[in-house]
Amino acid sequence: MLKFELQEAKKILERQEIALADVRGEWIKNNSEKNLAVMREEEQNLKIARMNYNAAVEKMDIMKTVVFLLS
């Protein structure tokens, strides 16, 4: 179950990186305030996705340690 959570978090992180790249491309084409606001929002979403991924990695590490200590 944790492995699935980790894989899912990684997929979300990768999709968010792609979304941010797309938005940055749009902002480069058209430096409007709207595109800048969208880009800032996508940057925040990427930060959240990274935090979620890092939390999933930490959970996996903790569970590996617990299993090791219990064995």
N, C-alpha and C positions, 0 to 999 in steps of 0.2 A: 504494500500500500504506500509506504513512504517513497519507494522507488518511482511509483506512478506519479506521486505528487511532485517529485523532483523533475521528472521528465516533462510534466505538464507546465511547471514553472519555467523550465528552460524554453519550451515552445512559445509561451507567452512573451518571454523576454525577447526572443528572436523576432517575433511578429512586431513587437513594439519598436525594436531597433529599425526594422524596415519601414514602419509607419513614420517614424521620426525622420528617416532619410528622405522619404517622399515629401513630407511637409517642408523640410529644409529646401528641397529642390524647387518646390512651389514658391517659397519665400524668396529664393534667389531670382526666380523669373519675375516675381511681382512683389516688391518690398512694401506691401500694404500693411497697415496696422492690424487688419483682420488676420492676415497670414502670420504676422509676428505673434499675435495672441494664440493662434492655433499651435504654432511651433512651441511656444512656452508651455502650453498645456501638454503637448506630446512629450516634452522633456520631463515634465513632472510625472507623467504616466510611466516613462522609462525608468525614472528613479524608483518608483513604487514597484515596478516589475523586477528590478534588480534587488531590491530589499526582500521581496517575496522569494526570489530564487535563492538568495543568500540564506534566508531563514530555512528553506527546505534543505539546503546543503548542511547547515548546522544541525538540523533535526536528524538527518541521516548519519552524520558523524557521531552524534550523541547516542543514537540507537546502536551503532556499531560498537561503541565503547561499552555500553550496557551489556550487550550480548557477549562481548569479550570477557567482561568482568564476571558475568554469571556462569560462564563456561569453565 
